[in-house]
């Protein structure tokens, strides 16, 4: 079980053993992990960011350290909340699917208020 009171230990425990061995400057790594968690990074998000696409990297420890430096200086990315168009009042309010003749949601999306209809999402 991961010790939630120590972010540095928790971060190291998320790494595979071969990557743990690549991290030499423990005090520096610890400071970077601590700084990143103070900026709002969670340990799973920090681990994912620091270890993404390491295949073929000659010095993964250096890459992880560099990525931790970036995370320690920048807030984690924030996904904007999903918004739904206002309900049209004609379709099913939960699924936003057109109602069939019996009043049950059909497979067809409502062309007026289904989130995926009519708008191009960026």
C-alpha positions in Angstrom: 0.0 0.0 0.0 1.2 3.5 -0.9 2.0 5.9 2.0 -0.3 8.8 1.1 1.6 11.1 3.6 4.8 11.0 1.6 4.4 12.1 -2.0 8.0 11.3 -2.9 7.7 7.7 -1.8 4.2 7.4 -3.4 5.7 8.7 -6.7 8.6 6.3 -6.6 6.3 3.4 -5.9 4.3 4.1 -9.0 7.4 3.6 -11.1 8.6 0.2 -12.5 11.7 -1.1 -10.8 13.9 -0.5 -13.8 12.9 3.2 -13.8 13.4 3.6 -10.0 17.0 2.5 -10.5 17.5 5.3 -13.1 16.6 8.1 -10.7 19.8 9.0 -9.0 19.4 12.5 -7.5 16.9 11.4 -4.8 16.9 14.7 -3.0 16.4 16.7 -6.2 13.6 14.3 -7.4 12.0 14.6 -4.0 12.0 18.4 -4.2 10.5 18.3 -7.7 7.8 15.8 -6.7 6.9 17.9 -3.6 6.8 21.1 -5.6 4.6 19.6 -8.3 2.1 18.2 -5.8 2.0 21.6 -4.2 0.9 23.0 -7.6 -2.0 20.5 -7.7 -0.5 17.5 -9.5 -1.8 14.2 -8.2 0.7 11.3 -7.9 -1.0 9.2 -10.7 -1.1 12.2 -13.0 2.5 13.1 -12.2 3.7 9.6 -12.8 1.8 9.3 -16.1 3.3 12.7 -17.3 6.8 11.9 -16.2 7.0 8.4 -17.7 5.0 8.7 -21.0 6.7 7.5 -24.1 10.0 6.4 -22.6 10.6 3.6 -25.1 13.9 4.0 -26.8 15.1 6.7 -24.5 18.8 6.2 -23.6 18.6 8.1 -20.3 15.0 7.7 -18.9 16.1 9.1 -15.5 17.2 12.3 -17.1 13.9 12.6 -19.1 11.8 11.9 -16.0 13.8 14.5 -14.0 13.3 17.1 -16.8 9.5 16.4 -17.0 9.3 16.7 -13.2 11.0 20.1 -13.4 8.3 21.1 -15.9 5.5 19.9 -13.7 7.0 21.6 -10.6 6.8 24.9 -12.5 3.4 24.5 -14.2 -0.1 23.7 -13.0 -1.6 20.5 -14.2 -3.8 20.7 -17.2 -7.5 21.3 -16.5 -10.2 19.8 -18.7 -13.0 22.2 -19.2 -16.3 20.9 -17.9 -18.6 19.4 -20.5 -21.6 21.5 -21.3 -24.8 20.3 -22.7 -27.1 22.5 -24.8 -30.4 23.5 -23.1 -33.0 20.8 -23.4 -35.5 21.4 -26.2 -38.4 19.9 -24.3 -39.4 17.5 -27.0 -36.9 14.6 -26.8 -35.9 12.4 -23.8 -34.3 14.8 -21.2 -31.7 12.2 -20.0 -30.5 10.6 -23.3 -31.4 13.5 -25.6 -32.7 11.0 -28.1 -35.8 11.4 -30.2 -38.9 9.7 -28.7 -40.7 7.1 -30.7 -44.5 6.9 -31.2 -44.8 5.2 -27.8 -42.9 7.9 -26.0 -39.7 5.8 -25.5 -36.2 7.1 -26.5 -35.3 6.0 -30.0 -31.7 5.4 -31.3 -31.7 8.7 -33.1 -30.1 11.7 -31.5 -32.2 14.8 -31.1 -31.2 17.2 -33.8 -32.0 20.2 -31.6 -30.3 19.6 -28.3 -28.1 16.4 -28.4 -24.6 17.6 -27.5 -23.1 15.8 -30.5 -25.6 17.3 -33.0 -25.2 20.5 -34.9 -22.0 21.8 -33.2 -18.5 21.1 -34.1 -16.5 20.6 -30.9 -12.9 21.8 -30.9 
